[in-house]
Amino acid sequence: MSPKTAESGTTRGSSGAVTPARLAVLLLAALALTFVFENTRATRIRLLVPEVTMPLWTALLATGLIGALCGAYAMRRRG
């Protein structure tokens, strides 16, 4: 056993605990989704060369997902 687990008998962190950081992430996610779904009008977007028309919420959601994936990748590489 490592020194950290030998003292308390558990590993670091609780999977079910509600922490202020988790609450903040949930609040930010809810605000982001509200913002995305409030912007439903169609808009023109240039994707490198072609120009497409799509609902703004689709573009915002796709951009948010790409950002979340990049952030998760960076955190995984760091930790």
C-alpha positions in Angstrom: 0.0 0.0 0.0 1.2 3.5 -0.7 1.5 5.9 2.3 -1.6 7.8 1.2 -3.8 4.8 1.2 -2.3 3.2 4.3 -3.4 6.0 6.5 -7.1 6.2 5.6 -7.7 2.9 3.8 -9.1 4.7 0.7 -7.6 6.2 -2.4 -7.5 9.9 -3.1 -10.8 11.5 -4.2 -14.4 10.3 -3.9 -16.3 9.4 -7.0 -19.7 10.4 -5.5 -18.8 13.5 -3.6 -20.2 16.9 -4.7 -17.4 19.4 -4.6 -17.5 23.1 -5.3 -15.4 22.5 -8.5 -17.9 19.9 -9.8 -20.8 22.3 -9.0 -19.0 25.0 -10.9 -18.5 22.8 -13.9 -22.1 21.7 -13.9 -23.2 25.3 -13.7 -20.9 26.4 -16.6 -22.1 23.4 -18.7 -25.7 24.4 -18.1 -25.1 28.0 -19.0 -23.2 27.0 -22.2 -26.0 24.7 -23.3 -28.6 27.4 -22.6 -26.6 29.8 -24.7 -26.2 27.3 -27.5 -29.9 26.4 -27.7 -31.0 30.0 -27.5 -29.2 30.7 -30.7 -31.2 28.7 -33.2 -31.2 30.9 -36.3 -29.5 29.8 -39.5 -26.1 31.4 -40.3 -23.5 31.1 -42.9 -20.2 29.6 -41.8 -17.0 29.3 -43.8 -15.3 25.9 -43.3 -11.8 26.5 -44.7 -13.0 26.7 -48.4 -16.7 25.9 -48.6 -19.4 28.2 -47.1 -22.3 26.3 -45.5 -25.5 27.4 -44.0 -26.5 25.7 -40.7 -28.2 26.5 -37.5 -26.0 28.5 -35.2 -26.6 26.1 -32.3 -25.0 23.3 -34.3 -21.9 25.3 -34.9 -21.7 26.4 -31.3 -22.3 22.9 -30.0 -19.6 21.4 -32.4 -17.1 24.1 -31.3 -17.8 23.4 -27.6 -17.4 19.7 -28.1 -14.1 20.2 -29.9 -12.9 22.5 -27.1 -14.0 19.9 -24.5 -12.1 17.1 -26.3 -9.0 19.3 -26.6 -9.2 20.1 -22.9 -9.7 16.5 -21.9 -6.7 15.5 -24.0 -4.5 18.1 -22.5 -5.5 17.1 -18.9 -4.9 13.5 -19.7 -1.4 14.2 -21.1 -0.5 16.4 -18.1 -1.7 14.0 -15.4 
